[in-house]
Amino acid sequence: MSSASNLEELYLWESNLSGNIPDSISNVSKLRILSLQENSFYGLIPDTLGNLRFLEIFYLWSNHLTTKTFNSMSGAFSIPWQIADKLQGSIPHDLCGLKGLYKLSLVANELDGLLPTCLCDLTSLRYLYLFSNKLHSQIPLSFWSLKDILEVDLSSNNLSGSLPLNIGNLKVLISLNLSRNLLLSDIPSTIGSLQDLQVLNLSRNRLQGPIPKSLGDLMSLKALDLSNNNLSGVIPKSLEKLYDLNYFNVSFNRLEGEIPSGGPFLNFAAKSFMKNYALCGSPRLQVSPCKNKIHPKFKKTALHALRYVFPTFASIIIVVAVIIVYKKGQRGNMNLATVEDLIPLKKRRRISYNQLLQGTGGFSGNNLLGSGSFGSVYKGILSDGTEVAIKVFNLQIDEAFKSFDTECEVMRNILHLNLVKVITCCSTIDFKALVLEFMPNGSLEKWLYSYNYVLDILQRINIMIDVASALEYLHLGHPIPIIHCDLKPSNVLLDEDMVAHVGDFGIAKLLGEGDSIKQTMTLATVGYMAPEYGSAGIISIKSDVYSYGILLIETFTRKKPTDEIFVGEMSMKHWVKRYLFGAGFLPTMRTMFYQGKDEGFRVQVYRCLEEWPCVGTSAKTLGRECLRAVFLMVEGLESGGGVEGFWVFEGESEKAKRERKLGL
């Protein structure tokens, strides 16, 4: 390596290299970028790497390296970017001797033990990323004296204890992510003194008590996630002052009372408030309307009137209802279809064939929304003005009968925000249709591939969170696990708020009690099938996870799995790697799907795509991530903060391309 002493950039990722990293690499004294990830290096990280005083970028992940000491690595750990792989043991106190340390990233390793109390000595530290490790116990009180730190991410560990009052000492903090830990107690009111805070994520802990009103003083706040805790009380009205707040999530808590309606709350969707104790507010948020206070005198008068008037009025209604039912029974209606037990009795509707015929203009081609393997979908308007989607099954196809029965069986047992709602069904001997909730923004496929439709980065992330949430419910939130079997962009529909809903359960399968896999002869769409599904007809929950991975990549890259570029050795896995870290972007790619505000986010996205089961070639399923982990990972891309899309233009300089790819 001595002959390359003037070398500034060295890229050796995915080069099938093994053995120890040679000490001689430190002879390349002018090296600024060293990329060794995706190889089979093992042993200790050479101490001599600390001599590379010009090193700016250092990638090591997906190897088998370890380190025992940080003493002689002071140079390497003082550089802006340092990303290692599967480091074990505790964070050594030697690290605290690196007084000039500016940024530390030890993400997605196997570090355990406590956070060193001496971290407070790192007075030059501005960025700390230790997420996805096994750190435990309390965050030391001394940690909160890092008054100049800008970003902290300790998420996905096992940290416990409470948040202290002196959290308010971090006056210049911009981003704080403590999600997915075991933190207890209340949220301290002093957090409201962090005037520069833009991202606060405390989700998936065990926090309790009220949401402090002082959060309304965080005028720079853009993202607030308090979901999946045990918070109680009301949502403070003071949050209406946070006009820069564009992400808000308090779902899965014990909150009650009226949801604020001013300021940023005008733009938040129902999923931000779902699964709480007793929230009320606007109907668009899918919560109960708030009850108005009734004057005592009016209440007394009303009760007096009901005591004498209601019995008489109710008797009249019952008599009239009996007469109407009798008359309709006498008259009959041959066109009235039977209604399956798809939805609760109190919400069930009976819709005749004639009503559907009239509502679709005789199933006019002008109202055709799309066609599939077993039928067509039309837009219709019911007599009360409700817009619906009507899925008419082609009974000339034998499989259509089975598809209709399957959808009825599946949809009558499920109810979730991110699943297409079945209003009712219409079934006669020669006609079968499902009446579905209408999705005005059409399918994800339309938004990905129509030239006049554009999805920004946050919309794409939100859509994938919605789809993951739906699959999590189908797989884990229901007594009988349901496998969708045909997850693809055309089966992901978007409502008026761009919330995604998974539909088309025509070939879905219900697992029996105790079953983890099932065999089928009905194949899903080519390109989205797990290998074992296509070769042996074996399906499991992980088959959907595989399809989700394909959908994830397609959503961010606008490349179909059947694209002609995926031939020979150019698998989707290799293409994704080239796309993220290779020699350049394909000319057809117009939008870069992420911009990491920190290296932690960059690593998350890279590993999300690079290690995703869908981009592998193995048909084995035992190693695939469970969907719960998948949901948390994708959700973390949104709630973790620092995610902004940006445009990539042809003709930019090579230097600009390199800096963009490396996140500079």
Order of alpha helices (4+ residues) and beta strands (2+ residues): beta-beta-beta-beta-beta-beta-alpha-beta-beta-beta-beta-beta-beta-beta-beta-beta-beta-beta-beta-beta-beta-beta-alpha-alpha-beta-beta-beta-alpha-beta-beta-alpha-alpha-beta-beta-beta-beta-beta-alpha-beta-alpha-alpha-beta-alpha-alpha-beta-alpha
